[in-house]
Amino acid sequence: MKSNKIDLTFFDTVHDRKNTGSIKYDTLPSGRRYNDIIPMWIADMDFKVPIEVENALLSVSEHGIFGYTNTDDEYDAVLGDWYLQRMNWQTQPEWNIKTPGVVFAIAAAINAFSNIGDSILICQPVYYPFANVVTANKRNLVASQLQLSGGKYEIDFDDLEKKITDNSVKVFLLCSPHNPVGRVWTKEELLEIGRICLKHNVLIVSDEIHSDFIYKGSVHIPIASLSDELAEQTITCTAPSKTFNLAGLQAANIFAKNPVLREKLQKACTKTGYSNLNTMAIVAAKAAYKYGEPWLNTLLEYLQNNISLLHNSLAGSKISLIHPEGTYLMWLDCRALNLTDRELKNFFINEAGLWLHNGSTFGAGGSGFMRMNIACPKSILKEALSRLDKALKERSYL
Ligand SMILES: Cc1ncc(COP(=O)(O)O)c(C=O)c1O
């Protein structure tokens, strides 16, 4: 067994992820010119998992039998402790529906709680599979635009409510914390969302996959923890995948307190033919929630340092960083460069050698922005920032 000691230097190690099938490293953007482009788009991290997770996976691998596997009481207990201790949210094991992913669960919820042609509400710009899953399931996509004011995104509650009543919205897909704008919604904001949704009988599907990435000054509150009424009206989507960098193992825990909602959601999942989590996902998630807290706390400090590096590097440039309250996905306001979305993408790829996520992918309001994943060793981030600085200078943008 390897040592369990963790400090900031753990995250300095650069791991070669090429030729592993990694979507981030083994695909290339179309039209790229750089051989050594730095990928900073998709939301996974360039860090190894906690050593206890690696060891737990090794020991199952050595056992050599991978039959159908169930979660056990310890799985429920460590998960319950995690949410109780970190978020003051008391859950029960029977609330948990396990799925291979959060997007899978959102699709299942759309099928369970709405019919073809019904309206589903999102706040854009937002994680683009929200819109894709709504339209792919032939629902009517209704978007309320987040408002950027004083460098901070806010929900336009009047618009939100009007969109709900005008379209008889059935389901609101909440992104909490919000990818890509980095907001950690406050208690007051969540209560207002809750008030409106309860008033109009709108089901809340709250995607809280980024809830473990919260920076100083903010607190994540699961919307379902705010009142009994909200707990009854909400489906909360969580997963170990972002927190512990386990996305490839595909596991999510979807909490529904209300037994009627839970049964409907479970039926929609069963209808797809899906039944059990995979063996490795169960083992990894259990070890992660049991032993991974020191690793996560150190990681959060590391990410905070990376954010400072980015912030300092962009100071005085024409690109401004929207202050992130949560997530490791930075939202860069590049509108002052006066480039079209295509020109912006080409600038980053061909002139800076950086592959970021185009803001326009996240819907209306994302135009002129880029999303940058800073969950990488600081040496890589420094290289990326120096490339960006050079590319901006070459264009006389600095
Ligand atoms: C807000 C949000 N939800 C869901 C996902 C993906 O979750 P999953 O892989 O479990 O479907 C991501 C991945 O980036 C995300 O940012």
The ligand as an SDF file (V2000), in Angstrom:
LIG
                    3D

 16 16  0  0  0  0  0  0  0  0999 V2000
  -23.3430   20.7720  -14.5090 C   0  0  0  0  0  0  0  0  0  0  0  0
  -22.9270   19.4030  -14.9990 C   0  0  0  0  0  0  0  0  0  0  0  0
  -23.7990   18.3960  -14.9400 N   0  0  0  0  0  0  0  0  0  0  0  0
  -23.4760   17.1540  -15.3730 C   0  0  0  0  0  0  0  0  0  0  0  0
  -22.2260   16.8960  -15.8990 C   0  0  0  0  0  0  0  0  0  0  0  0
  -21.9130   15.5460  -16.4190 C   0  0  0  0  0  0  0  0  0  0  0  0
  -22.3350   14.5660  -15.5410 O   0  0  0  0  0  0  0  0  0  0  0  0
  -22.3590   13.0570  -15.9550 P   0  0  0  0  0  0  0  0  0  0  0  0
  -21.0340   12.7410  -16.5710 O   0  0  0  0  0  0  0  0  0  0  0  0
  -22.5650   12.3570  -14.6400 O   0  0  0  0  0  0  0  0  0  0  0  0
  -23.4910   12.8690  -16.8880 O   0  0  0  0  0  0  0  0  0  0  0  0
  -21.2870   17.9310  -15.9750 C   0  0  0  0  0  0  0  0  0  0  0  0
  -19.9730   17.6830  -16.5830 C   0  0  0  0  0  0  0  0  0  0  0  0
  -19.2390   18.5730  -16.8810 O   0  0  0  0  0  0  0  0  0  0  0  0
  -21.6490   19.2020  -15.5130 C   0  0  0  0  0  0  0  0  0  0  0  0
  -20.8000   20.2310  -15.5580 O   0  0  0  0  0  0  0  0  0  0  0  0
  1  2  1  0
  2  3  1  0
  2 15  2  0
  3  4  2  0
  4  5  1  0
  5  6  1  0
  5 12  2  0
  6  7  1  0
  7  8  1  0
  8  9  2  0
  8 10  1  0
  8 11  1  0
 12 13  1  0
 12 15  1  0
 13 14  2  0
 15 16  1  0
M  END
$$$$
